[in-house]
C-alpha cells in the first residue's frame, strides 16, 4: 500500500521459542493468519492490539518465526516440525483472548506459494500494488536480525522477494495505491470533483491528493509547521479542524495515531453531503459516523470490495511463475535436509553471538537503549552473513561430496574445532 501515514509497515516479532525439532522430523514452513479476504478491519484491529499486549512467540513454540503485519494482513510465519500443533496453539490462544479466530493455515508447499504470491502483489487488495514487496523484504530482514529466522525462514523470505520481483514484471496494470483508489471511489460517490478537501495527516497522501484533485482547495491538518509550497496546500491548525470539516465535501484521514481523529459529534451538524475516506489502520474515524445520513464513510474494507471488481492482465502468467518458483524452493528445502543438523549450527552460532555480545556490552558500561540495540543488531548481522555461504555449501551436493559429508565438515570446522 502507498497510503501515507497510517501504520502499514511490517513488523517482526521476537521471543524465545522453546520447541526444537525431534531428531528425524522435517522442519516445514507454516503460515497462520488473517487478511482482508477473510476478516473485517474491526477483527484485525483487535488482533493487532492483542499482539501489542502479548508475546505470541511463546504460544507458537516454533523453531523459527516472523510476523508479517500490515494494514490488510497479519500472518505468523513459522518453521516447525509440528505445524498442526503450532497452528492449533495459536488458534486456541486467539480464540481465548478474542472469542473467535478466523485463521487460515498453510504449510509446506502451500505456505511457500502463498508467501511468493503475497510478495508479487497477487494477494494484495490491488493487484501489483507497489508497497508489499518492500514490506515482505523488511519482515525477513527484521526477523533475521532478531535471530528468529535462520535455516528455513531466512532463505524462504529471500526467495519470496526474488520471486515477487520476477512475477511483478509480468503483470500489466495495477501498481496503484490504496490511497489513489480510495480517492477515486470517493469522487465517484460524490458525483463530482469536490471544491474543498480536508486531509488529516500528510506524508505521501498530500502528493497523491494534490495530483488527483487538481483544482480543489486542499486543507491539511498536520503536526508539521509547514508544507511543500509546490503542492499548494493550506495548513489548518488542529483547533480549527471542526470549522474546516463542516464546509468540506471530501475528508481523507491517514495518520498513525491511536484513537479516533473524527467521531460522530464532529459531523453531527453537517448539512452538506460529504464522503469521508479512512485509510488508516487502526482506523482514524469512528464507525458511528455512518449513522449520519449526510455522511458516507469509506474504510479499507469498502475499498477492498471496490478493488475486487477491477481486472488486471498478466495474472495467469504471474501465477504460473510463482508456482514454478515455489516448487523449486520446496525441492531445494527438502534436498538440504535442514532438520536437525543445520539449525543446530545456527543455534550454536547464535548462542556464541549472544555470549560475546553480552560480554562486550558489560565492558562498554552505560549505553543508551539505542546504542545497545545497535551493538546487538551488529552481532546478528555478522552471524547471519558469516553463515550464509556455509549454509549454501551444505545445501548443495555432488557425487564426490554429498550433503552428509559437507555437514560433517561444517561441524568439524565450526562446532568441534
VOPAGU-2260 file (C-alpha; in pm, 1 decimal, decimal comma):
REM VOPAGU-2260
SITE   aa  ch    i         X         Y         Z
SITE  UNK   A    0       0,0       0,0       0,0
SITE  UNK   A    1     114,1     351,4     -62,1
SITE  UNK   A    2    -114,8     544,7     171,2
SITE  UNK   A    3      80,7     792,2     369,5
SITE  UNK   A    4      79,5     797,5     741,0
SITE  UNK   A    5    -122,7     502,5     875,5
SITE  UNK   A    6      79,0     224,9    1030,0
SITE  UNK   A    7     115,8      -2,9     727,7
SITE  UNK   A    8     472,6    -104,2     794,7
SITE  UNK   A    9     570,6    -462,7     851,0
SITE  UNK   A   10     678,5    -557,0    1198,9
SITE  UNK   A   11     879,3    -858,8    1305,0
SITE  UNK   A   12     814,6   -1010,6    1645,2
SITE  UNK   A   13    1070,0   -1193,6    1853,6
SITE  UNK   A   14    1052,4   -1415,5    2157,5
SITE  UNK   A   15    1206,9   -1733,7    2291,3
SITE  UNK   A   16    1062,9   -2037,1    2115,2
SITE  UNK   A   17    1121,0   -2345,5    2326,8
SITE  UNK   A   18    1027,9   -2622,7    2087,5
SITE  UNK   A   19    1306,9   -2794,7    1895,5
SITE  UNK   A   20    1254,3   -3039,9    1609,5
SITE  UNK   A   21    1278,7   -3401,7    1722,6
SITE  UNK   A   22    1554,7   -3596,3    1551,7
SITE  UNK   A   23    1439,6   -3734,3    1218,6
SITE  UNK   A   24    1142,6   -3499,6    1178,2
SITE  UNK   A   25    1147,2   -3244,4     897,3
SITE  UNK   A   26    1103,0   -2873,0     968,1
SITE  UNK   A   27     849,8   -2714,7     730,4
SITE  UNK   A   28     731,4   -2356,3     674,0
SITE  UNK   A   29     383,5   -2268,1     801,3
SITE  UNK   A   30     166,3   -1957,8     757,1
SITE  UNK   A   31    -112,4   -1890,2    1007,8
SITE  UNK   A   32    -301,5   -1568,0     960,0
SITE  UNK   A   33    -583,8   -1342,4     851,8
SITE  UNK   A   34    -616,2   -1090,7     571,9
SITE  UNK   A   35    -870,4    -856,5     419,8
SITE  UNK   A   36   -1001,6   -1160,0     228,8
SITE  UNK   A   37   -1137,0   -1346,1     532,1
SITE  UNK   A   38   -1170,1   -1088,3     810,8
SITE  UNK   A   39   -1304,3    -741,4     879,4
SITE  UNK   A   40   -1087,6    -444,2     967,4
SITE  UNK   A   41   -1251,3    -447,2    1314,1
SITE  UNK   A   42   -1128,4    -802,2    1377,9
SITE  UNK   A   43    -777,7    -724,0    1250,7
SITE  UNK   A   44    -764,0    -421,4    1482,6
SITE  UNK   A   45    -847,1    -642,1    1780,9
SITE  UNK   A   46    -579,6    -893,2    1682,3
SITE  UNK   A   47    -332,0    -611,2    1626,1
SITE  UNK   A   48    -392,6    -479,1    1979,3
SITE  UNK   A   49    -352,1    -830,0    2120,3
SITE  UNK   A   50     -10,2    -862,8    1957,0
SITE  UNK   A   51      93,5    -532,3    2114,8
SITE  UNK   A   52      -3,0    -665,8    2457,7
SITE  UNK   A   53     108,4   -1031,8    2443,9
SITE  UNK   A   54     410,6   -1235,4    2329,6
SITE  UNK   A   55     270,0   -1471,6    2068,0
SITE  UNK   A   56     605,4   -1643,8    2003,7
SITE  UNK   A   57     586,2   -1827,6    2337,2
SITE  UNK   A   58     247,1   -1962,3    2233,0
SITE  UNK   A   59     358,6   -2091,4    1892,0
SITE  UNK   A   60     677,2   -2257,3    2029,0
SITE  UNK   A   61     821,4   -2277,8    1678,4
SITE  UNK   A   62    1183,7   -2330,2    1584,7
SITE  UNK   A   63    1182,4   -2011,8    1373,3
SITE  UNK   A   64     928,7   -1732,4    1339,5
SITE  UNK   A   65     848,9   -1398,8    1176,6
SITE  UNK   A   66     544,8   -1172,6    1167,2
SITE  UNK   A   67     400,0   -1006,7     858,1
SITE  UNK   A   68     184,7    -726,2     997,0
SITE  UNK   A   69      38,8    -471,6     754,6
SITE  UNK   A   70    -282,5    -276,3     704,6
SITE  UNK   A   71    -451,3    -568,6     533,7
SITE  UNK   A   72    -293,4    -883,5     678,7
SITE  UNK   A   73    -149,2   -1028,8     996,3
SITE  UNK   A   74      38,6   -1352,0     929,9
SITE  UNK   A   75     250,6   -1565,6    1160,7
SITE  UNK   A   76     523,8   -1730,7     953,8
SITE  UNK   A   77     677,3   -2031,3    1129,7
SITE  UNK   A   78     925,5   -2310,7    1068,7
SITE  UNK   A   79     841,0   -2615,9    1277,6
SITE  UNK   A   80     833,0   -2994,2    1270,3
SITE  UNK   A   81     483,6   -2990,4    1426,9
SITE  UNK   A   82     283,9   -2748,8    1206,5
SITE  UNK   A   83     -63,0   -2864,5    1311,2
SITE  UNK   A   84      20,6   -2832,2    1680,2
SITE  UNK   A   85     175,2   -2485,6    1638,5
SITE  UNK   A   86    -126,9   -2361,3    1440,9
SITE  UNK   A   87    -367,6   -2505,8    1696,9
SITE  UNK   A   88    -181,9   -2338,4    1985,0
SITE  UNK   A   89    -207,0   -2000,3    1812,7
SITE  UNK   A   90    -573,4   -2051,8    1722,5
SITE  UNK   A   91    -664,3   -2162,5    2074,7
SITE  UNK   A   92    -481,2   -1862,8    2225,5
SITE  UNK   A   93    -650,3   -1608,3    1996,3
SITE  UNK   A   94    -989,5   -1773,0    2045,7
SITE  UNK   A   95    -948,1   -1745,4    2421,4
SITE  UNK   A   96    -842,0   -1378,8    2403,7
SITE  UNK   A   97   -1079,9   -1254,1    2131,8
SITE  UNK   A   98   -1365,4   -1502,7    2148,5
SITE  UNK   A   99   -1315,0   -1622,0    1791,3
SITE  UNK   A  100   -1047,6   -1699,1    1537,9
SITE  UNK   A  101   -1054,8   -1659,8    1161,2
SITE  UNK   A  102    -715,1   -1805,8    1075,0
SITE  UNK   A  103    -620,5   -1979,9     755,0
SITE  UNK   A  104    -339,7   -2233,6     795,4
SITE  UNK   A  105     -99,6   -2320,0     514,6
SITE  UNK   A  106     200,5   -2549,6     538,5
SITE  UNK   A  107     474,6   -2683,7     317,1
SITE  UNK   A  108     429,8   -2603,0     -49,9
SITE  UNK   A  109     106,6   -2409,8      12,9
SITE  UNK   A  110     280,0   -2180,3     264,8
SITE  UNK   A  111     574,2   -2122,0      30,1
SITE  UNK   A  112     349,9   -2043,1    -268,9
SITE  UNK   A  113     136,3   -1811,8     -53,6
SITE  UNK   A  114     434,7   -1601,4      56,4
SITE  UNK   A  115     552,7   -1582,8    -305,0
SITE  UNK   A  116     203,7   -1464,1    -411,1
SITE  UNK   A  117     199,8   -1205,3    -132,2
SITE  UNK   A  118     540,9   -1072,9    -240,4
SITE  UNK   A  119     428,9   -1047,0    -602,9
SITE  UNK   A  120     118,5    -845,2    -519,2
SITE  UNK   A  121    -114,1   -1122,1    -642,2
SITE  UNK   A  122    -275,5   -1149,0    -298,6
SITE  UNK   A  123    -298,6    -773,3    -241,7
SITE  UNK   A  124    -614,8    -565,9    -229,8
SITE  UNK   A  125    -493,4    -402,0    -550,4
SITE  UNK   A  126    -307,9    -649,1    -772,2
SITE  UNK   A  127      54,7    -547,7    -829,4
SITE  UNK   A  128      43,1    -267,5    -568,7
SITE  UNK   A  129     388,6    -137,6    -506,0
SITE  UNK   A  130     447,0    -148,6    -130,7
SITE  UNK   A  131     404,6    -514,2     -35,1
SITE  UNK   A  132     737,6    -632,8    -179,8
SITE  UNK   A  133     927,6    -389,4      43,1
SITE  UNK   A  134     709,3    -488,0     337,4
SITE  UNK   A  135     791,2    -856,9     297,3
SITE  UNK   A  136    1159,7    -779,4     248,7
SITE  UNK   A  137    1151,8    -581,0     573,8
SITE  UNK   A  138     979,2    -867,9     757,9
SITE  UNK   A  139    1252,2   -1109,8     651,8
SITE  UNK   A  140    1531,1    -868,6     738,4
SITE  UNK   A  141    1389,4    -784,8    1081,2
SITE  UNK   A  142    1336,2   -1149,3    1173,5
SITE  UNK   A  143    1690,5   -1234,3    1061,5
SITE  UNK   A  144    1837,6    -950,6    1267,9
SITE  UNK   A  145    1630,6   -1062,6    1568,0
SITE  UNK   A  146    1773,5   -1414,5    1538,2
SITE  UNK   A  147    1432,0   -1579,3    1487,0
SITE  UNK   A  148    1482,6   -1651,8    1115,7
SITE  UNK   A  149    1762,3   -1891,0    1029,2
SITE  UNK   A  150    1798,3   -2204,4     818,4
SITE  UNK   A  151    1441,0   -2220,1     682,6
SITE  UNK   A  152    1278,0   -1878,2     702,6
SITE  UNK   A  153    1583,9   -1674,4     607,1
SITE  UNK   A  154    1618,8   -1831,3     260,3
SITE  UNK   A  155    1238,1   -1850,8     229,9
SITE  UNK   A  156    1193,7   -1473,5     264,5
SITE  UNK   A  157    1484,2   -1409,2      27,4
SITE  UNK   A  158    1332,2   -1643,8    -230,7
SITE  UNK   A  159     987,8   -1485,9    -185,4
SITE  UNK   A  160    1127,3   -1138,7    -255,5
SITE  UNK   A  161    1309,1   -1264,0    -567,5
SITE  UNK   A  162    1002,5   -1449,6    -694,6
SITE  UNK   A  163     780,6   -1149,8    -619,8
SITE  UNK   A  164    1002,5    -913,2    -816,1
SITE  UNK   A  165    1006,9   -1153,2   -1113,8
SITE  UNK   A  166     628,2   -1203,5   -1106,8
SITE  UNK   A  167     558,9    -829,6   -1082,0
SITE  UNK   A  168     739,7    -771,7   -1411,1
SITE  UNK   A  169     480,0    -988,5   -1589,4
SITE  UNK   A  170     174,3    -802,6   -1455,5
SITE  UNK   A  171       5,2    -534,3   -1660,0
SITE  UNK   A  172    -183,6    -253,0   -1494,5
SITE  UNK   A  173    -228,3    -223,8   -1119,9
SITE  UNK   A  174      64,5     -91,9    -917,4
SITE  UNK   A  175    -171,0     183,2    -799,2
SITE  UNK   A  176    -203,4     274,8    -433,4
SITE  UNK   A  177    -493,5     222,5    -196,1
SITE  UNK   A  178    -490,9     598,8    -138,4
SITE  UNK   A  179    -539,3     668,1    -510,8
SITE  UNK   A  180    -816,2     409,9    -534,8
SITE  UNK   A  181    -984,6     547,9    -224,0
SITE  UNK   A  182    -985,3     898,9    -369,8
SITE  UNK   A  183   -1124,7     772,0    -699,6
SITE  UNK   A  184   -1404,2     587,8    -518,3
SITE  UNK   A  185   -1483,1     894,6    -305,2
SITE  UNK   A  186   -1513,7    1122,4    -609,5
SITE  UNK   A  187   -1737,0     860,1    -772,7
SITE  UNK   A  188   -1960,4     857,3    -463,4
SITE  UNK   A  189   -1979,8    1238,8    -461,2
SITE  UNK   A  190   -2060,5    1251,8    -830,4
SITE  UNK   A  191   -1824,0    1542,6    -893,3
SITE  UNK   A  192   -1480,0    1673,5    -800,8
SITE  UNK   A  193   -1505,7    1840,8    -458,6
SITE  UNK   A  194   -1446,9    2212,1    -412,8
SITE  UNK   A  195   -1295,4    2172,4     -64,3
SITE  UNK   A  196   -1098,6    1874,6      66,2
SITE  UNK   A  197    -966,3    1814,2     416,9
SITE  UNK   A  198    -662,3    1589,6     471,5
SITE  UNK   A  199    -592,5    1473,4     826,0
SITE  UNK   A  200    -228,1    1364,7     816,2
SITE  UNK   A  201      25,1    1426,6     541,5
SITE  UNK   A  202     315,1    1223,3     400,9
SITE  UNK   A  203     254,4    1070,5      58,5
SITE  UNK   A  204    -117,4    1139,6      91,0
SITE  UNK   A  205     -58,5    1509,5      26,4
SITE  UNK   A  206     116,8    1444,8    -304,5
SITE  UNK   A  207    -145,1    1193,0    -414,8
SITE  UNK   A  208    -433,1    1427,7    -329,8
SITE  UNK   A  209    -263,5    1721,7    -498,2
SITE  UNK   A  210    -217,6    1516,8    -815,6
SITE  UNK   A  211    -564,8    1359,4    -818,8
SITE  UNK   A  212    -765,7    1663,9    -710,2
SITE  UNK   A  213    -618,6    1947,1    -910,8
SITE  UNK   A  214    -850,0    2247,4    -892,6
SITE  UNK   A  215    -983,9    2158,5    -545,5
SITE  UNK   A  216    -891,9    2358,4    -236,7
SITE  UNK   A  217    -696,7    2116,2     -18,1
SITE  UNK   A  218    -678,8    2189,4     355,3
SITE  UNK   A  219    -432,9    1987,8     566,7
SITE  UNK   A  220    -433,0    1922,0     940,8
SITE  UNK   A  221     -81,9    1817,4    1033,3
SITE  UNK   A  222     173,0    1837,4    1313,4
SITE  UNK   A  223     417,2    1978,4    1059,5
SITE  UNK   A  224     477,4    2350,2    1083,4
SITE  UNK   A  225     499,9    2394,1     705,8
SITE  UNK   A  226     414,6    2209,6     387,9
SITE  UNK   A  227     589,1    2195,9      49,1
SITE  UNK   A  228     489,9    2512,6    -136,7
SITE  UNK   A  229     483,2    2324,5    -467,3
SITE  UNK   A  230     176,3    2125,8    -354,3
SITE  UNK   A  231     -46,8    2432,7    -297,9
SITE  UNK   A  232    -190,9    2304,6      28,5
SITE  UNK   A  233    -342,9    2514,1     307,5
SITE  UNK   A  234    -221,0    2423,6     657,0
SITE  UNK   A  235    -501,5    2415,7     915,1
SITE  UNK   A  236    -440,3    2432,0    1293,3
SITE  UNK   A  237    -584,8    2130,4    1474,1
SITE  UNK   A  238    -809,0    2354,9    1685,5
SITE  UNK   A  239    -992,5    2465,1    1369,8
SITE  UNK   A  240   -1049,3    2118,8    1225,7
SITE  UNK   A  241   -1422,9    2132,2    1305,8
SITE  UNK   A  242   -1481,2    2456,5    1115,0
SITE  UNK   A  243   -1299,4    2333,9     805,0
SITE  UNK   A  244   -1454,0    1986,7     821,2
SITE  UNK   A  245   -1807,1    2128,8     805,9
SITE  UNK   A  246   -1750,6    2303,7     473,2
SITE  UNK   A  247   -1552,9    2021,2     305,4
SITE  UNK   A  248   -1721,4    1767,5      80,3
SITE  UNK   A  249   -1434,0    1521,5      99,0
SITE  UNK   A  250   -1233,2    1428,5     409,4
SITE  UNK   A  251    -935,9    1190,1     398,8
SITE  UNK   A  252    -772,7    1052,5     714,3
SITE  UNK   A  253    -431,8     884,1     706,6
SITE  UNK   A  254    -244,0     908,2    1035,4
SITE  UNK   A  255     -66,5     667,6    1267,8
SITE  UNK   A  256    -240,3     795,0    1579,7
SITE  UNK   A  257    -419,1     565,0    1824,1
SITE  UNK   A  258    -778,8     662,6    1878,7
SITE  UNK   A  259   -1019,3     845,4    1652,1
SITE  UNK   A  260    -935,5    1175,6    1487,0
SITE  UNK   A  261   -1300,7    1220,7    1382,1
SITE  UNK   A  262   -1608,7    1098,3    1568,1
SITE  UNK   A  263   -1985,1    1125,0    1523,9
SITE  UNK   A  264   -2001,8    1454,5    1713,1
SITE  UNK   A  265   -1767,0    1618,6    1461,3
SITE  UNK   A  266   -2015,7    1562,9    1176,8
SITE  UNK   A  267   -2340,1    1582,9    1376,4
SITE  UNK   A  268   -2440,4    1925,2    1242,1
SITE  UNK   A  269   -2309,2    1870,9     890,5
SITE  UNK   A  270   -2565,8    1995,7     639,6
SITE  UNK   A  271   -2355,9    1931,6     331,4
SITE  UNK   A  272   -2320,4    1585,4     179,3
SITE  UNK   A  273   -1969,4    1459,7     238,4
SITE  UNK   A  274   -1760,5    1148,3     188,5
SITE  UNK   A  275   -1500,7    1054,2     449,2
SITE  UNK   A  276   -1221,0     817,8     347,3
SITE  UNK   A  277   -1041,3     642,2     632,6
SITE  UNK   A  278    -714,4     495,2     500,6
SITE  UNK   A  279    -565,0     424,0     842,0
SITE  UNK   A  280    -501,7     105,9    1034,0
SITE  UNK   A  281    -608,5     116,7    1310,1
SITE  UNK   A  282    -893,9     336,1    1191,1
SITE  UNK   A  283    -890,8     715,1    1237,9
SITE  UNK   A  284   -1267,1     764,5    1204,4
SITE  UNK   A  285   -1528,7     637,5    1448,5
SITE  UNK   A  286   -1754,2     389,3    1260,3
SITE  UNK   A  287   -2059,5     550,6    1426,6
SITE  UNK   A  288   -2011,2     838,7    1180,8
SITE  UNK   A  289   -2208,4     619,5     938,8
SITE  UNK   A  290   -2525,5     696,0    1136,9
SITE  UNK   A  291   -2530,0    1049,3     994,5
SITE  UNK   A  292   -2747,7    1032,3     679,0
SITE  UNK   A  293   -2549,5    1305,5     504,8
SITE  UNK   A  294   -2213,8    1133,8     551,0
SITE  UNK   A  295   -2072,8     832,3     367,7
SITE  UNK   A  296   -1775,0     667,5     535,8
SITE  UNK   A  297   -1531,2     452,4     335,8
SITE  UNK   A  298   -1267,4     243,1     514,4
SITE  UNK   A  299   -1019,5     -19,8     394,6
SITE  UNK   A  300   -1290,7    -288,5     382,1
SITE  UNK   A  301   -1500,8     -72,2     148,6
SITE  UNK   A  302   -1201,6      -4,6     -75,5
SITE  UNK   A  303   -1123,1    -378,3     -82,5
SITE  UNK   A  304   -1473,6    -457,6    -208,0
SITE  UNK   A  305   -1438,9    -192,3    -478,2
SITE  UNK   A  306   -1095,1    -321,3    -578,1
SITE  UNK   A  307   -1223,6    -679,5    -610,0
SITE  UNK   A  308   -1421,2    -573,3    -918,2
SITE  UNK   A  309   -1112,4    -449,9   -1101,5
SITE  UNK   A  310    -941,6    -672,1   -1359,9
SITE  UNK   A  311    -573,3    -694,6   -1449,6
SITE  UNK   A  312    -380,4    -851,5   -1734,5
SITE  UNK   A  313     -91,3   -1090,9   -1688,5
SITE  UNK   A  314    -222,9   -1260,5   -1372,8
SITE  UNK   A  315    -219,7   -1614,1   -1518,4
SITE  UNK   A  316     139,9   -1581,3   -1628,3
SITE  UNK   A  317     244,5   -1440,2   -1289,5
SITE  UNK   A  318      60,7   -1722,0   -1108,7
SITE  UNK   A  319     247,0   -1984,5   -1316,3
SITE  UNK   A  320     580,3   -1818,4   -1243,8
SITE  UNK   A  321     507,5   -1807,3    -870,5
SITE  UNK   A  322     407,1   -2174,1    -868,3
SITE  UNK   A  323     724,8   -2275,2   -1052,0
SITE  UNK   A  324     945,6   -2078,8    -813,8
SITE  UNK   A  325     763,5   -2221,9    -510,8
SITE  UNK   A  326     819,2   -2576,3    -640,3
SITE  UNK   A  327    1189,4   -2504,9    -696,6
SITE  UNK   A  328    1229,9   -2371,3    -346,9
SITE  UNK   A  329    1044,2   -2666,8    -193,8
SITE  UNK   A  330    1277,2   -2909,6    -374,3
SITE  UNK   A  331    1577,2   -2713,4    -252,3
SITE  UNK   A  332    1441,1   -2714,4     103,0
SITE  UNK   A  333    1383,5   -3090,9     103,5
SITE  UNK   A  334    1718,8   -3163,6     -56,6
SITE  UNK   A  335    1906,1   -2961,6     202,3
SITE  UNK   A  336    1794,1   -3195,2     485,2
SITE  UNK   A  337    1771,3   -2899,9     717,4
SITE  UNK   A  338    1645,8   -3089,5    1019,7
SITE  UNK   A  339    1800,1   -3125,2    1264,6
SITE  UNK   A  340    2167,7   -3052,2    1191,2
SITE  UNK   A  341    2184,4   -2721,5    1005,6
SITE  UNK   A  342    1950,1   -2547,8    1252,4
SITE  UNK   A  343    2181,8   -2683,4    1521,2
SITE  UNK   A  344    2470,3   -2494,7    1362,1
SITE  UNK   A  345    2264,5   -2173,5    1354,3
SITE  UNK   A  346    2164,8   -2218,8    1719,9
SITE  UNK   A  347    2528,7   -2277,9    1815,1
SITE  UNK   A  348    2634,2   -1960,4    1631,4
SITE  UNK   A  349    2352,3   -1760,6    1787,1
SITE  UNK   A  350    2447,6   -1877,7    2135,8
SITE  UNK   A  351    2808,8   -1771,3    2074,2
SITE  UNK   A  352    2690,4   -1435,1    1939,4
SITE  UNK   A  353    2469,9   -1378,3    2244,1
SITE  UNK   A  354    2751,3   -1468,2    2486,9
SITE  UNK   A  355    3008,0   -1240,2    2320,1
SITE  UNK   A  356    2760,0    -954,0    2274,0
SITE  UNK   A  357    2666,7    -965,0    2642,4
SITE  UNK   A  358    3034,9    -958,9    2737,4
SITE  UNK   A  359    3101,7    -660,1    2509,9
SITE  UNK   A  360    2802,9    -469,6    2647,2
SITE  UNK   A  361    2925,3    -523,9    3003,6
SITE  UNK   A  362    3267,7    -386,6    2910,9
SITE  UNK   A  363    3114,7     -82,9    2739,6
SITE  UNK   A  364    2932,9      14,8    3056,4
SITE  UNK   A  365    2634,9     250,1    3046,7
SITE  UNK   A  366    2491,5     276,6    2696,7
SITE  UNK   A  367    2165,5     425,8    2577,7
SITE  UNK   A  368    1893,4     176,6    2474,8
SITE  UNK   A  369    1950,3     280,9    2112,0
SITE  UNK   A  370    2325,0     213,1    2131,6
SITE  UNK   A  371    2261,9    -128,0    2290,7
SITE  UNK   A  372    2024,5    -218,0    2006,9
SITE  UNK   A  373    2286,5    -114,4    1751,8
SITE  UNK   A  374    2550,6    -338,4    1912,8
SITE  UNK   A  375    2309,4    -633,1    1934,0
SITE  UNK   A  376    2195,7    -587,1    1572,3
SITE  UNK   A  377    2557,2    -572,6    1457,0
SITE  UNK   A  378    2625,4    -911,2    1614,8
SITE  UNK   A  379    2319,9   -1063,9    1447,9
SITE  UNK   A  380    2413,1    -924,8    1106,0
SITE  UNK   A  381    2769,5   -1056,3    1130,4
SITE  UNK   A  382    2646,9   -1401,8    1235,4
SITE  UNK   A  383    2392,8   -1412,2     953,1
SITE  UNK   A  384    2642,9   -1304,9     687,9
SITE  UNK   A  385    2915,0   -1543,1     811,0
SITE  UNK   A  386    2681,0   -1844,9     795,4
SITE  UNK   A  387    2515,4   -1762,8     462,7
SITE  UNK   A  388    2780,5   -1923,0     241,8
SITE  UNK   A  389    2844,6   -2225,9     468,0
SITE  UNK   A  390    2467,3   -2290,5     468,2
SITE  UNK   A  391    2457,7   -2268,1      87,4
SITE  UNK   A  392    2757,0   -2507,9      75,5
SITE  UNK   A  393    2567,0   -2768,9     279,9
SITE  UNK   A  394    2252,1   -2733,9      68,2
SITE  UNK   A  395    2449,1   -2822,7    -243,2
SITE  UNK   A  396    2550,7   -3177,7    -324,7
SITE  UNK   A  397    2768,9   -3370,5    -565,1
SITE  UNK   A  398    2874,2   -3729,5    -624,9
SITE  UNK   A  399    3219,2   -3655,1    -485,2
SITE  UNK   A  400    3095,1   -3455,8    -185,6
SITE  UNK   A  401    2741,1   -3546,8     -71,4
SITE  UNK   A  402    2548,2   -3339,9     181,3
SITE  UNK   A  403    2624,3   -3569,7     475,4
SITE  UNK   A  404    2997,9   -3515,3     421,3
SITE  UNK   A  405    2950,1   -3139,8     374,7
SITE  UNK   A  406    2763,0   -3117,7     705,5
SITE  UNK   A  407    3034,6   -3322,7     876,6
SITE  UNK   A  408    3295,9   -3075,9     751,0
SITE  UNK   A  409    3096,3   -2779,6     884,7
SITE  UNK   A  410    3055,9   -2944,8    1224,7
SITE  UNK   A  411    3428,6   -3012,4    1236,4
SITE  UNK   A  412    3521,7   -2654,4    1138,1
SITE  UNK   A  413    3268,2   -2459,6    1341,7
SITE  UNK   A  414    3145,5   -2670,0    1632,0
SITE  UNK   A  415    3416,6   -2924,7    1705,9
SITE  UNK   A  416    3729,7   -2725,7    1620,8
